[in-house]
Amino acid sequence: MVGCSLIDIVVGVDDLATVDKPLLKGLSKADFLRLKVKRPDEIVLAKFTDDTYEKKTHFIHLVEYHKDLWKNLIYFRDYLNSNPEAREEYLELKKEYLKQSSTAVSDYTNHKVKFVKSIFWKENG
């Protein structure tokens, strides 16, 4: 996967508690599988390179639309879109993760968290 990057997609839903089976089934048909991770205020799905389920190519984060997590993620997206240097730094951070052997979503998130929080601190600091 040299030259590839993990792609994060955020999808806003009305209520995580009522995410229905047809939605998850449709995502499964598109090869997105729900991960057994416990993340506050989100459901995480991933797409894999093959049937070994070891290497992920995409993540979908289902979050409640217009709640705090949604607003933070949209702010982060907008910040990266308007700041080429930060966008490049974030891309390099993700590429660095791909070089590691870990494929756990919690490891992936932990790998990015310091950078992501630094963006929010710039805005709210």
KAVEN-V356311 format. One record per residue. N is the residue number from 0. SS is DSSP state (H for helix, E for strand, L for the rest). PHI is phi in degrees with one decimal (* if undefined). PSI is psi in whole degrees, 0 to 359 (NA if undefined). Layout:
BEGIN
N:SS:PHI:PSI, N:SS:PHI:PSI
END
This chain:
BEGIN
0:L:*:30, 1:L:-62.6:134, 2:L:85.2:358, 3:L:-98.1:164, 4:L:-139.4:152, 5:L:-73.8:140, 6:E:-109.5:127, 7:E:-103.7:129, 8:E:-122.2:132, 9:E:-108.8:131, 10:E:-123.2:125, 11:E:-86.8:133, 12:E:-124.7:159, 13:L:-66.7:316, 14:L:-153.4:120, 15:H:-60.5:328, 16:H:-66.7:340, 17:H:-113.4:17, 18:L:-59.5:123, 19:L:-90.8:160, 20:H:-62.0:323, 21:H:-59.6:322, 22:H:-63.7:311, 23:H:-65.0:324, 24:H:-66.7:319, 25:H:-63.6:318, 26:H:-65.1:323, 27:H:-63.6:321, 28:H:-63.6:334, 29:L:-90.5:15, 30:L:71.6:24, 31:E:-101.4:122, 32:E:-110.0:139, 33:E:-70.4:132, 34:L:-89.8:151, 35:L:-89.4:47, 36:L:-105.7:147, 37:L:-103.5:105, 38:E:-120.0:133, 39:L:-63.6:133, 40:L:65.3:25, 41:E:-158.5:157, 42:E:-114.0:133, 43:E:-115.2:132, 44:E:-123.2:157, 45:E:-140.6:154, 46:E:-112.1:138, 47:E:-113.2:162, 48:L:-73.8:332, 49:L:-161.8:188, 50:L:-77.4:2, 51:L:-79.1:342, 52:L:57.4:34, 53:L:-99.6:318, 54:L:-110.1:126, 55:E:-96.2:148, 56:E:-112.9:331, 57:E:-140.4:149, 58:E:-122.9:140, 59:E:-113.7:128, 60:E:-109.9:110, 61:E:-85.7:122, 62:E:-134.5:161, 63:E:-75.8:126, 64:L:-60.8:131, 65:L:68.4:13, 66:L:-88.8:178, 67:H:-57.5:314, 68:H:-62.2:316, 69:H:-56.1:309, 70:H:-60.8:318, 71:H:-64.4:317, 72:H:-68.2:322, 73:H:-68.9:320, 74:H:-59.8:315, 75:H:-60.6:315, 76:H:-58.7:312, 77:H:-63.4:322, 78:H:-62.4:313, 79:H:-63.3:322, 80:H:-64.8:331, 81:H:-101.2:0, 82:L:-132.0:92, 83:H:-57.4:324, 84:H:-66.6:317, 85:H:-66.2:321, 86:H:-61.6:316, 87:H:-65.5:319, 88:H:-62.6:318, 89:H:-65.9:318, 90:H:-60.8:316, 91:H:-63.1:322, 92:H:-61.9:318, 93:H:-68.4:320, 94:H:-62.5:321, 95:H:-59.6:319, 96:H:-61.4:318, 97:H:-61.5:336, 98:L:-76.6:344, 99:L:-80.9:163, 100:L:-85.1:342, 101:L:-71.2:140, 102:L:-123.6:10, 103:L:-74.3:137, 104:H:-62.4:326, 105:H:-66.0:322, 106:H:-66.1:319, 107:H:-61.4:313, 108:H:-63.9:314, 109:H:-61.7:327, 110:H:-64.5:328, 111:H:-96.8:343, 112:H:-59.5:319, 113:H:-62.0:315, 114:H:-63.2:312, 115:H:-61.0:314, 116:H:-65.0:328, 117:H:-63.9:329, 118:H:-67.2:317, 119:H:-67.8:323, 120:H:-65.6:325, 121:H:-60.5:320, 122:H:-75.5:320, 123:H:-103.7:359, 124:L:-79.0:NA
END
